[in-house]
């Protein structure tokens, strides 16, 4: 916690010193700003937005950091559901045992993708400030060159008022130079400020990720007698970054629609997938780029298992596959062109939260049953 607060304190002190410097040199700062109020105003506004974004992101990390350590210290959960660490929170909530090395890697990759998404927003603001500074530079050079050209074309050197006319005509080129220099100065200063705050935010995010890695490693199953064939299959079936990104978005689509995540699995030992469930015996399996035959075999495995263990109860199982095409294989297997179309589908099939204690108990029993089925069908050493 001390290391995390150190980054926040550095950001606060840096911002306070920056504010003091602006107040001390307020007149100079205003003279720079009004040299081109439109462009410089946009640059200053973008800088303030970047500063605010960095502080918002680091304050959002604080409850996540507290939740992480409170959970692994054995303290009671206060009901807070983290956003950055939501894959970890939902997976651990549905587990009562250690997790496998494969699942640990997948969970850490999902969290890493979420962290990178937050960093991209700060990087975009920094790059925007640099772009605005360069834009002001070229804009000012255009005004300067155009002003000198107009001055030379209209100046009569033989006239008695040539010197006075030259002094008046120099106003436009000098204004262009002021625009070029001030916008460049503000753009580079703004990018430096946001970059420094973004660096401290990155240190704080790395602190959470490192602590998560250390704490989660305690829950990894040690399987020295694991099936060599399964290990070989895992090595020969690497998952690309795009696949992890797609799986992460499917994960968000399920949870945002009110469904509980049961587990992260690998279909046919290779393709990562997410199993989610809801009320009314609803079960969704989200994956990407899996052929129809494999999907049908997976669906059949679930149906056979349900038929053997349930009597008179039908589990509504649907596989949602992001495969770049829009095709309904049948009522239980649906292909989507992208994750946005899958998200729209889930928004049209929102889960209804349990209303009574009986519904809550029923959903809890259903969750334990689904978790048992998934463990049985997709356990790595099966």
C-alpha positions in Angstrom: 0.0 0.0 0.0 2.9 2.4 0.8 4.3 1.9 -2.7 0.9 2.5 -4.3 0.4 5.7 -2.2 3.9 6.9 -3.1 2.9 7.2 -6.8 -0.3 9.1 -5.8 1.7 11.4 -3.6 4.2 12.1 -6.4 1.4 13.0 -8.7 -0.2 15.3 -6.2 3.0 17.1 -5.3 3.9 17.5 -9.0 0.5 18.9 -9.8 0.6 21.3 -6.8 4.1 22.6 -7.9 2.8 23.0 -11.4 -0.2 25.0 -10.1 2.0 27.2 -7.9 4.3 28.0 -10.9 1.3 29.0 -13.0 0.0 31.3 -10.2 3.5 32.9 -9.7 3.9 33.5 -13.5 0.2 34.1 -14.2 0.8 37.3 -16.3 3.4 35.5 -18.5 1.2 32.5 -18.8 -1.8 34.6 -19.9 0.3 36.5 -22.4 1.4 33.1 -23.9 -2.2 31.8 -23.9 -3.8 34.8 -25.5 -1.3 34.9 -28.4 -3.7 32.5 -30.1 -6.6 32.0 -27.7 -8.3 29.3 -29.9 -5.5 26.9 -30.4 -3.7 27.5 -27.1 -7.0 27.2 -25.3 -7.5 23.8 -26.9 -4.0 22.7 -25.9 -4.5 23.9 -22.3 -7.9 22.2 -22.1 -6.5 19.0 -23.4 -3.7 19.1 -20.8 -6.2 19.6 -18.0 -8.3 16.7 -19.4 -5.1 14.5 -19.4 -4.3 15.5 -15.8 -7.8 14.7 -14.7 -7.8 11.4 -16.6 -4.6 10.3 -14.8 -6.0 11.1 -11.4 -9.4 9.5 -12.1 -7.6 6.3 -13.2 -5.3 6.1 -10.2 -8.2 6.8 -7.8 -10.1 4.0 -9.5 -7.2 1.7 -8.8 -7.2 2.3 -5.0 -10.4 0.3 -4.2 -9.2 -2.5 -6.5 -5.8 -2.6 -4.7 -7.6 -2.7 -1.3 -10.0 -5.4 -2.5 -7.1 -7.6 -3.8 -5.2 -7.6 -0.5 -8.4 -7.9 1.6 -9.5 -10.9 -0.4 -6.3 -12.8 -0.1 -5.9 -11.8 3.6 -9.1 -13.7 4.3 -11.2 -10.7 5.3 -14.9 -10.7 4.4 -15.9 -9.3 1.1 -17.7 -6.0 1.4 -19.7 -6.6 -1.8 -17.4 -4.4 -3.9 -17.0 -5.8 -7.4 -13.8 -4.6 -9.0 -13.7 -3.5 -12.7 -10.0 -4.0 -13.6 -9.8 -7.2 -11.6 -13.3 -8.4 -12.4 -12.1 -11.6 -14.2 -10.2 -12.6 -11.1 -13.1 -11.6 -8.7 -15.7 -13.6 -10.6 -13.5 -16.6 -11.1 -12.4 -16.8 -7.5 -16.0 -16.3 -6.3 -17.0 -19.4 -8.1 -14.0 -21.5 -7.0 -13.3 -23.3 -3.8 -10.0 -24.7 -4.8 -6.7 -23.8 -6.4 -6.7 -22.9 -10.1 -4.6 -24.4 -12.8 -1.5 -22.9 -14.4 -3.4 -22.5 -17.7 -6.3 -20.6 -16.1 -3.8 -18.4 -14.1 -2.1 -17.4 -17.3 -5.4 -16.6 -19.0 -6.6 -14.6 -16.1 -3.4 -12.6 -15.9 -3.6 -11.9 -19.7 -7.2 -10.7 -19.3 -6.2 -8.3 -16.6 -3.1 -7.2 -18.6 -5.4 -6.3 -21.6 -7.6 -4.2 -19.3 -4.5 -2.3 -18.0 -3.3 -1.7 -21.5 -6.7 -0.3 -22.5 -6.4 2.3 -19.7 -2.9 3.2 -20.7 -3.9 3.7 -24.3 -6.2 6.5 -23.3 -3.4 8.4 -21.6 -1.0 7.8 -24.5 -3.7 9.2 -26.9 -3.9 12.4 -24.9 -0.1 12.7 -24.9 0.1 12.2 -28.6 -2.7 14.6 -29.2 -0.9 17.4 -27.3 2.2 16.8 -29.4 0.1 16.9 -32.6 -1.6 20.2 -31.5 1.9 21.7 -30.8 3.1 20.8 -34.2 -0.1 22.0 -35.8 0.4 25.4 -34.1 4.0 25.5 -35.3 3.0 25.0 -38.9 0.0 27.3 -38.6 2.3 30.0 -37.2 4.9 29.6 -39.9 2.2 29.9 -42.6 1.0 33.1 -41.0 4.6 34.4 -40.7 5.5 33.6 -44.3 2.2 34.9 -45.6 2.6 38.1 -43.5 6.1 38.8 -44.8 5.0 38.2 -48.4 2.1 40.6 -48.0 4.3 43.2 -46.4 6.9 43.1 -49.2 4.3 43.2 -51.9 2.5 46.2 -50.4 5.5 48.2 -49.1 6.7 51.2 -51.1 10.3 51.7 -50.2 10.4 55.2 -51.9 7.6 56.5 -49.8 8.4 58.8 -46.8 6.3 56.6 -44.6 8.0 53.4 -45.6 9.5 52.8 -42.1 6.2 53.4 -40.4 4.4 51.1 -42.9 7.0 48.4 -42.3 6.4 48.6 -38.5 2.7 48.3 -39.0 3.0 45.5 -41.5 5.3 43.5 -39.2 2.4 42.9 -36.8 1.0 39.9 -38.8 4.3 38.0 -39.2 5.2 38.6 -35.6 1.7 37.3 -34.6 2.4 34.2 -36.7 5.7 33.6 -35.0 4.0 34.0 -31.6 1.5 31.4 -32.5 4.2 29.0 -33.7 6.4 29.4 -30.6 3.6 29.5 -27.9 1.7 26.5 -29.3 4.8 24.5 -29.6 5.8 25.4 -26.0 2.3 24.6 -24.6 2.0 21.4 -26.6 5.4 20.0 -25.5 4.9 21.2 -21.9 1.4 19.6 -21.8 2.7 16.3 -23.2 5.5 16.3 -20.7 3.1 16.9 -17.8 0.6 14.2 -18.9 3.4 11.8 -19.7 4.9 12.1 -16.2 1.5 11.6 -14.5 0.9 8.7 -16.9 4.2 7.2 -15.9 3.2 7.3 -12.2 -0.1 5.8 -13.1 1.7 3.0 -14.9 3.9 2.3 -11.9 0.7 2.0 -9.8 -0.9 -0.4 -12.3 2.3 -2.4 -12.3 2.2 -2.6 -8.5 -1.3 -4.1 -8.6 -0.4 -6.5 -11.4 2.8 -7.7 -9.6 0.9 -8.2 -6.3 -1.8 -10.0 -8.2 0.7 -12.3 -9.8 2.4 -13.1 -6.4 -0.9 -13.7 -4.6 -2.5 -15.8 -7.4 0.6 -18.0 -7.7 -0.3 -19.4 -4.2 -3.5 -20.8 -5.8 -1.8 -22.6 -8.7 -2.1 -26.4 -8.7 1.3 -28.1 -8.8 0.8 -31.2 -11.1 4.2 -32.8 -11.7 2.3 -36.0 -12.9 0.2 -34.1 -15.4 -0.7 -35.7 -18.6 2.3 -35.1 -21.0 -0.1 -35.2 -24.0 -2.2 -32.3 -22.5 1.0 -30.3 -21.9 2.1 -30.9 -25.4 -1.3 -29.8 -26.7 -1.1 -26.6 -24.7 2.3 -25.7 -26.1 1.2 -26.5 -29.6 -1.9 -24.3 -29.3 -0.8 -20.8 -28.5 -3.4 -18.1 -28.2 -2.8 -14.8 -30.0 -3.2 -11.3 -28.5 -6.2 -10.7 -30.7 -7.9 -13.9 -29.4 -7.4 -12.7 -25.8 -8.8 -9.3 -26.7 -11.9 -10.9 -28.2 -12.4 -13.2 -25.2 -12.0 -10.2 -22.9 -14.7 -8.4 -24.8 -17.0 -11.4 -24.7 -16.3 -11.6 -21.0 -17.5 -8.0 -20.6 -20.6 -8.6 -22.7 -21.7 -11.4 -20.5 -21.1 -9.7 -17.2 -22.6 -6.3 -18.4 -25.7 -8.2 -19.4 -26.1 -9.6 -15.9 -24.7 -13.1 -16.3 -22.4 -14.8 -13.9 -19.1 -16.2 -15.2 -18.6 -19.9 -14.4 -15.2 -20.6 -15.8 -12.6 -20.0 -18.4 -12.2 -23.2 -20.5 -10.5 -24.5 -23.7 -12.8 -26.1 -26.2 -11.2 -29.2 -27.7 -8.1 -28.4 -25.6 -7.1 -25.4 -27.8 -9.8 -22.7 -28.2 -10.3 -20.5 -25.2 -13.9 -19.9 -24.2 -16.0 -18.4 -21.4 -18.9 -20.2 -19.7 -21.6 -17.9 -18.3 -24.9 -18.7 -16.7 -28.1 -16.9 -15.7 -31.5 -17.4 -14.2 -34.1 -19.7 -15.8 -31.5 -22.4 -16.5 -29.7 -20.3 -19.1 -26.1 -21.2 -20.2 -23.9 -19.3 -22.6 -20.6 -20.3 -24.0 -18.6 -17.5 -25.7 -15.6 -18.3 -28.0 -14.0 -17.2 -31.2 -12.9 -18.8 -34.5 -14.0 -22.3 -33.9 -15.4 -24.5 -36.6 -19.0 -25.7 -36.6 -18.2 -29.4 -36.1 -16.2 -28.6 -32.9 -19.0 -26.4 -31.6 -21.6 -29.0 -32.3 -19.5 -31.7 -30.5 -19.1 -29.3 -27.5 -22.8 -28.6 -27.4 -23.5 -32.4 -27.6 -21.1 -33.1 -24.7 -23.0 -30.6 -22.5 -26.4 -32.0 -23.5 -25.3 -35.6 -22.8 -24.0 -34.6 -19.4 -27.2 -32.7 -18.6 -29.3 -35.7 -19.7 -27.3 -38.0 -17.4 -27.5 -35.8 -14.3 -30.9 -34.0 -14.6 -34.4 -35.3 -14.8 -37.2 -33.1 -16.3 -35.0 -29.9 -16.4 -33.7 -28.5 -19.6 -30.6 -26.3 -19.6 -31.0 -23.7 -22.4 -27.4 -23.9 -23.7 -26.3 -21.5 -26.5 -22.8 -21.1 -28.0 -21.9 -17.6 -29.3 -18.9 -17.6 -31.6 -17.2 -14.5 -33.0 -16.0 -15.9 -36.3 -16.3 -12.9 -38.7 -19.5 -14.2 -40.3 -23.2 -13.9 -39.5 -24.7 -17.3 -39.8 -27.2 -19.2 -37.7 -26.0 -22.8 -37.6 -29.0 -23.7 -35.6 -30.9 -22.3 -32.6 -28.1 -23.2 -30.2 -25.0 -22.1 -32.1 -24.8 -18.5 -33.4 -22.0 -16.9 -35.3 -21.2 -13.1 -35.1 -19.1 -10.9 -37.3 -17.6 -9.1 -34.3 -17.9 -8.6 -30.6 -20.1 -5.5 -31.0 -22.8 -7.6 -32.7 -22.4 -10.2 -29.9 -22.8 -7.4 -27.3 -26.0 -6.2 -29.0 -27.3 -9.8 -28.9 -26.6 -10.0 -25.2 -28.3 -6.6 -24.6 -31.4 -8.1 -26.1 -31.1 -11.1 -23.8 -30.4 -9.5 -20.5 -30.4 -11.7 -17.5 -33.2 -11.2 -14.9 -31.8 -10.9 -11.4 -33.3 -13.2 -8.8 -36.1 -11.4 -7.0 -36.7 -13.7 -3.9 -34.5 -15.6 -1.5 -35.8 -18.8 -3.1 -34.6 -17.6 -6.5 -31.2 -16.7 -5.0 -30.8 -20.1 -3.5 -31.9 -21.8 -6.7 -29.4 -19.8 -8.7 -26.6 -20.7 -6.2 -27.4 -24.4 -6.5 -27.5 -24.1 -10.3 -24.1 -22.3 -10.3 -22.5 -25.1 -8.3 -24.0 -27.7 -10.6 -22.8 -25.9 -13.8 -19.3 -25.4 -12.2 -19.2 -29.2 -11.5 -20.2 -30.0 -15.0 -17.6 -27.7 -16.5 -14.9 -29.1 -14.2 -15.8 -32.6 -15.3 -15.9 -31.9 -19.0 -12.9 -29.6 -19.3 -10.6 -30.5 -16.5 -7.0 -30.3 -18.0 -6.1 -33.9 -17.0 -9.2 -35.4 -18.5 
